[in-house]
Amino acid sequence: MIQCIALWHQRIRENRLRDAFPEVEDPELRRLHRAVASLPALHHEVFRLARFEDLTTDEIAARLGLSRRQARRHFVYALVMLMRSMERQKRERW
């Protein structure tokens, strides 16, 4: 149930970002920027730490006060939400 609410909130944020990142010329990269920006706060932070700061799941869990399993779950949800967002944007020709 909580994950459904997070997906719903992401879609709302995603719609607000429809015209965001006009400086990015590549449409696929612009979709990725919008998708990352639309993630819920905790998912966004876990994704950022994993991908941009190259932290391990254990390091992310320690930094955010999560269990290893929770950190991993938030990262997986973030990836799923990113893929769905990018597919939705492409399908709707953003």
C-alpha positions in Angstrom: 0.0 0.0 0.0 2.8 2.4 0.9 4.6 1.7 -2.3 1.4 2.5 -4.3 1.2 5.8 -2.6 4.8 6.5 -3.4 4.2 5.7 -7.1 1.2 8.0 -7.1 3.2 10.9 -5.6 5.9 10.3 -8.1 3.5 10.7 -11.0 2.3 14.0 -9.6 5.9 15.3 -9.2 6.7 13.9 -12.7 3.8 15.9 -14.2 5.1 19.1 -12.6 8.5 18.4 -14.1 7.1 18.0 -17.6 8.9 21.1 -19.0 12.0 20.8 -16.7 15.6 20.5 -17.8 15.2 22.3 -21.2 19.0 22.8 -21.2 19.5 19.0 -21.7 19.3 18.5 -25.4 19.2 14.7 -25.5 15.5 13.6 -25.0 16.5 10.3 -23.3 18.8 12.1 -20.8 16.1 14.7 -20.2 13.7 11.9 -19.3 16.2 10.4 -16.9 16.7 13.8 -15.2 13.0 14.2 -14.8 12.6 10.6 -13.5 15.3 11.0 -10.9 13.9 14.4 -9.8 10.5 12.9 -9.4 11.6 10.1 -7.0 10.3 10.3 -3.4 12.9 11.8 -1.0 14.2 8.6 0.6 14.3 6.7 -2.7 16.1 9.7 -4.3 18.7 9.8 -1.5 19.4 6.1 -1.6 19.7 6.2 -5.4 22.0 9.2 -5.3 24.3 7.6 -2.7 24.5 4.3 -4.6 25.0 5.8 -8.1 26.6 9.1 -7.6 28.7 8.6 -4.5 29.3 4.9 -5.2 28.4 3.7 -1.7 27.7 0.1 -0.8 24.3 -1.0 0.6 25.9 -1.3 4.1 27.4 2.2 3.9 24.0 3.6 2.7 22.2 1.8 5.5 24.6 3.2 8.1 24.5 6.7 6.8 20.7 6.8 6.7 20.0 4.8 9.8 18.3 1.9 7.8 18.8 -1.8 7.9 20.7 -3.3 5.1 17.5 -4.9 3.8 15.6 -1.5 3.9 18.4 0.2 2.0 18.4 -2.5 -0.6 14.6 -2.4 -0.9 14.6 1.4 -1.4 17.2 1.2 -4.1 15.3 -1.5 -6.0 12.1 0.5 -5.7 13.9 3.6 -7.0 15.1 1.6 -10.0 11.6 0.3 -10.7 10.2 3.8 -10.4 12.8 5.2 -12.7 12.2 2.6 -15.4 8.4 3.2 -15.2 8.8 6.9 -15.3 11.1 6.9 -18.3 8.8 4.4 -20.2 5.7 6.6 -19.3 7.5 9.8 -20.5 8.5 8.1 -23.8 5.1 6.6 -24.4 3.5 10.0 -23.8 6.1 11.7 -26.1 7.6 14.1 -23.6 
